[in-house]
Amino acid sequence: MTNADRVAVVNALSEYLHRNPEACDTLDGIANWWLGGEWSQRTDLVQDALDELEEIGVIERIHASDGRIRYRRRRPDRGVH
């Protein structure tokens, strides 16, 4: 992934999550529905961007009961005691 590609995907994902804070989807759903266009065929680039956003704490990975991985905006700690 070039730096320009990385920045473009990270920015597009960040903007989408800002507009849709409750969004949650699989890699394919994100590539096709959140981003669309050229990114729907570039899931490798989308995955790299998701990994980067997860690393810096923007999103989290959820292992669903159907065995698929979904991504959503990271939830703030709720201070459960």
N, C-alpha and C positions, 0 to 999 in steps of 0.2 A: 504494500500500500504506500503510495506516495504521501508526503506530508500534506499536500493539498487535498487529496482524497480523504485522508484521516480527518482533517479539520472540517471538511464539508459534511461528512457523515456525523461526526460528533456534534457539530452545530445543528444539523437537521434533527437529530435525536433530542438534543437539549430543548430546541424550540417546540418540538412536538410534545414533550413531557411538560413543558411550561403551559401549553394550551390545554393539555389533557392530563392533568395530574393523577388521575385514577387509572390511566391506561395500563394494561398488562397483556402481554402477548408473547408468542413464540418467535424464534428467529425468523421463520418464514413469514409469519404474520407481520412482523415489524418491517421486513424488507419489502413486502408487497403492499401493505395497507398504510403503515405509518409513513414510509418513505416513497414507495412506488418508483416509477420511472426506471432509470438505469440501475438503481440500487436493487430492484427486485431480482436481477440477474447476477448481482455481485454480493451474495450472502457471505462470502469470505471477508469482504471489507466491512460489512455490517457487523459480523461477529467480532472482528478485531476492535471496532469502535465500542461495541457493547462490553467487551472485556476491559477496555480502557476505562469506560465510565464506571464499571463495577469496581475496578481497582482504586479509583479515587473517591468512591463512596456515593456516587450520584444515583446509581441503580442497584438493584439486588436481583439475584437469581433465585427463582422459586422452583422447587421440584414438585410438580403437580402429581396428583394421585394416578393420573393416566400415564405417568412415566415421562412426560414431556417437560422440558425446561421452559419456563416463562420468565420474562423480565418485566420489572416495574420500577417506578421511582422508589428510591430507598425511603422507608418510613422512619420518621424520627423515633428515637427511644421514648417509650411512653412512661418510663419511670415505674415499672411494675415492682412492687415490693412483696 
